Amino acid sequence: MLSQIWNTVLYEPLLNALAFLVSIIPGGDMGLAVIILTIIVKLILLPLSHRSIASQAEMNMLAPELKKIKESGASKEEQARLTFELYKKHKVNPFSGCLLMLLQIPIIFALYYVFLKGISFEAGNLYSFIHVPDNANPIFLGIVDITAKSAVLAVLAGVSQFFQAYFMPKPVASQNDSKAGSFSDSFAKSMHLQMKYVFPFIVALIAYNISGAVALYWITSNVFMTAQQVYVKKKEFNKPDQHKI
């Protein structure tokens, strides 16, 4: 049942979209089709991902006010009330970023799975009005075969992942002197550092061992996300100071 829903709602529409793009792109360049489809999906998800990034940026800007509340000496109940009022005043939902990100995961994973399967356009998975491309060219820009392993694309995937993590909003420190707070802050900082310095190597390794199509997907996705994060950061930075209470 779940597999049928997966195929009908996510996998098959994306696969058919890719087949259509390959059929209309001059020369049937499958690499260009991968890039265009990735961008289209990212644009569809733009409102969700934008709100997720903006939410994290807003939480970072509220960090000084949250610190003041925790250092006020008020009871736990009073701190919770003041924190809730602060979030309400600035229309910030501390959980919206995570929820919005979770909504994107199935779609992004389905897109990844389309490229993971080696871009094989089987007639059984295509709609009646979508035909198997007559001239599906796997040589991206006449240089790289995206159906095979590509060290160049794998390295670029890792580099793009580094920059995507570099511009990602940093986690908000809890500013709590307790051991639990210190552990939480240390864990968040450790995860951020791993996303920045370790995950790019993992992405490059996975991309190399699967195919150039997956690497190209990662590169396109990371470049798009990096540009979006820079835009949101610049927009939030240029906002008038609205977080004073």
N, C-alpha and C positions, 0 to 999 in steps of 0.2 A: 504493500500500500504506500509506504513512505517512498520507496524507490520509484513508484509510478508517478507520484506527485512531484518528486525531484526531477524526473525526466520531462514531464509535461510542462511544469511551471518554469523551470530554470535551464536545465541542460539543453533540451531540444531547441527552445527559442534562440539561445545564444549560438548553438551550432549552426542553425539555419541562417542566422544573421551573418555569421562568418562566411558561410558558403555564398550567400548573396553578395557580400563585399568582394570576395575573391573573383566572382563572375563579372563584376562591373569595373574593377580596377584594371587599368591598362596593363597588359602583360601578365595578369593574374598573380601579381606579387602577394604571396601569402603573408610575408612579413609586414607589409603595409596594412593588410587586412587586420592582422593581430593588433597593430598599433591603433588603427581607427576604431575597432570594436572596443578595445580597452578604454579609450578616451570617451566613447559614447556611454559606456556603462558608468564611468566615473562622473560624467556630466549628469546622468540620471540620479546618481547617488549624491550629487553635490550638496543639495539642501541638508541631508543627514550628516554627511561628513563635515560640512562647514559648521553646522551647529555643534557637533562634537568637539571640534578644535576650538571654537569660540568659547564653549563652556569651560574647557580646561584653562584657557587664557584668562577668563573672567575669575575663575577660582584663584589663579595666581595673583591677580590684582587685589583680591579681597584678603589675601594672606595676612597683611599687616593688621587689618581690623579684627580678624579671627584671633590673632596673637593677643591683641589688647583684651578681648573678651576672656581668654583663658588666663591672662595675668591679672584680671580684675579682682580675683579672690572671691568671686561669687560662687554660690553653690552650683552643683552639677545641673540641677533643674533650671536655675537662672541662666547659666551659660547656654544650655540647650535652647531656652526661650529667646535669648538675645541673638544666638546664631541663626535660629529660624527666622527672626525678624530681619536680620541682615540679608539673608538669602531672598526673603520676600521683597524687601525694599529694592534690591537690585535685580529682581526677577532672575535669579540664578538657581538652577536645580543641580545639586552636586552629583546626582546620579544620571543626569540626562546624557552626559558624554558616553558613559558605559552602555546605556540602553540603546542609544543611536548606533554605536559601533556594533553591538550584537545584531541589530537588524540588517546591517550590511554584510555580515560574514557569509550567510548562505549564498548570496548573489556573487560575491567576490570568489568564493570557493568554487562555484559552478563555472565561472569564467576560467578560473585556473584549471579546472578539470577538463574543459574543452581543449585547452592547449596541451594538457598533460597526456591526453590520449593520442597525441601525434597528429592531430588535425586530419583524421581520416574521414572523408565525406561518404559515409555509407548511405545508400539510397533509402534504406529502411528507417533512418533517423531524420530524413528530410521531408518537409511538407510537400504536398502534391504540386504546388506552384513554385517550388524551389528545386532547381535541377543541379546535379553534380557538376561543378565547374569543369568546363572543357579544357581550360588551360591554367591549372593550378600550379604556379611556379614557386617552389620552396626556396629558391635562391633570393634572399632578401637583398634588394638593390643590385643584384647580379654579383654579390660578394660572398654572403654567408648562407649556408644551408641551415634553415631553422628547424628542419626535422632531425638534424644530427647534433651531436655535442659541439659546443662552440666555446673555446676558452676566452675569446675576446668578449663575447656577449655575457659570459658568466662573470668576468671581472667587472664589466660595466654594471651588471646587476648588483654586485657587492658594493661598488663605489656609490651608486645611486641610493642604495639602502642606507649607507653611512650618512649621506647628506639628508635623507628623509628623517633619520633619527636625530641628527644634529639640530634640525630646525623644529623638532617636536617640542611642544610646551613641556617644560620641566615639571616634575611632580611637586605639589605644594607640601612644604614641611609642616608637620603637625604643631610645631612649636610647643610640644608638651614635654615637660621635664621628667615624666615618669619613664620607667624602663620600657613599658609597652610602647610609649610614644617614640622613644629612641630607637627601639627595634623596628617599628613601622617606618620611621624616616630612613633608617639604614637600609632596610629592604627595598624601599622605593628608589633610593639613590642607586643601590646595586643593580636593580632591574633596568634603570635608565642607562647606566654605564654599559651593561651587557647589550642592550638594544643598540647602543651607539658603536661599541667596539667589537663585540663578539658576533652578534646576529648577522652583520654584513658578510662575515666569512662563511657562516652557515648558509646564507642565501646563495653566495657564489658557488659553494660546493654542491648544493642541491641543483642549482640551475645548470651546472656543468654536467652533472650525472644524469639529467633527464633529457633536455633538448633545448635548442636555441629558441624555440617558440616560447617556452616558459620563461627563459631569461629575458626575452624581448618584452614579454608581458610585465615582468617585474620592473624592468627599466622604465617602461612607459608609466606604469602605476606609481613608481617612486618619484619620477620627475613631476608628475601631475600633483601628487600629494605635497611635495616639497614646495612647489609654486603656491599651492593653496595655503600651506602653513605660513609661508613668508608674507602672503597677502593679509591673512588674518592677524598675524603678529603686528604688521605695520599699521593696520586699521585700528587695532586695539590701542597701540602705542600713541596714535595721533588723536585718540578720543580725549575730550576734556576730562579732567579728574572728577569722576562722578562717584568715587568710592569713599568719600569722606562721610563720617557720621558724627 
